[in-house]
C-alpha cells in the first residue's frame, strides 16, 4: 500500500527560481486552493504577488548537501528514498510597475512645471 502524505506546501528555492511542493500526489484543485490560501497566487488587486504554474505530479529524492541542508532531485522511477510530490513553479509578478513608474514620472513633471510657475 502506498504511503499517504498530508497536503503541506513548502517553498523550495533554487538559484534563480522558486517551487512550491507538497509530498504526495494530491488533486491539483486541492493543491492550488491550499497554495492560494498560503499566499501564492493573486487573490486581489495587489501590485505584486506570487503566481504559480499548473501543478504536476513527479517523483523526487532528497539528498543532504554540504551546507547541512537538503537538496531535492527529480527522478524518473521509484526507488530507495524516492517519494511522490505535487509541485509547481512559482514566479513573482509586478504587473503595474511600468504603469506606476510612468504615473510617478508624470506627477514629477507636473510638480516641476507648477514650481516653475510659482517662481
N, C-alpha and C positions, 0 to 999 in steps of 0.2 A: 504494500500500500504506500502510495506517495505521501510524503510529508506535506502538511498544510502549514502555510505561513500567514500571520496576520497582515492586513494591509497597513503598512507602516512606512511612509515615504521618507527617504533621506536624500539629501543633495550630495552628489559626488562631483568634486571639482577637478577638472583637468587643467592643463597649462593654458589652453585657450577656449575651453568650453565648460559647460556645466550640464549634468544629467540629473534627473530625478528618478529614483528607483525604489522598488519595494521587492523584497524576496517573495517568491511565489508568482504563479501565473494567475493574475486577477482579471476579472472582467474589465475591459477598457473603460466602460462608463463609470464603474466604481472608482477606478484609479484616477480618472480625470476629475471626478467630483471631489475626491479627497485632496488631490493636488490643488485645486482651486480653493478649497477650504483652508489650505495651508499657505495661501498667498501666491501660488503660481498660476498665472493666467489673469486676464483682465476681467474685473468684475464691476468696474465703474469707469468714470471719465478721468481716471488718473493720468497724469502726464507721462509717467514712466512706470513700467511694470515688467514682470517676467511673463513670458509666454512659452508654451511647450508644444512640441510636435506631437503627432499621433503616437500614442504608446505602442510598444511592440513587446512581444514575448521573446525571451532569449535565455541562454544559459551562461552563467558566469562562474568564475573561480576567484576566491580571494587569496592573495599571496602577500606575506609580510614584506615590507620594504626595508631598506637600510636605515631609514629615519625612525623606525619603531612603529610606523603606521601600517596601513593595509592598502594594497592596490587591487583593483578589480580587473579581471581579464575575461573577455568574451571567449567562449569555447563552442565548438560545433557539436559535441556529443556528450552524453552523460559519462561520468567517471568519478573517481575519488575526489572529494572536496568540491564537486560541481553542484550548483543549486539553480533553480529556475528563478527568473526575475521578470517583472514588468518594468519597462524602462522607457524614458522619453528624453530627447534632447531639449534643453531649456536655453532660452536666449533673452536678452534684455532689450526692451522696446522703448524707444524715445520718440514717439510719433509727432509731437508738437515742437520739437527742439528747433527746427528751421523756422517754423512759423513764429514761434516765440521770439527768436533772435531778430527776425525781421520787424516784429512789432516793437521790440525794445529800441532797435535802431531808429525806427520811425519816430518814436517818442522822444529819443535823444535829439534827433534833428529838429523836432518841433520845439523842444526846450531851448536849443541854441538859437533858433530863429526868434523865439519870444525874448530871450536875453538880449539879442541884438537890437530888438525894437525898443526895449526898455532903456538902453544906454543913451 
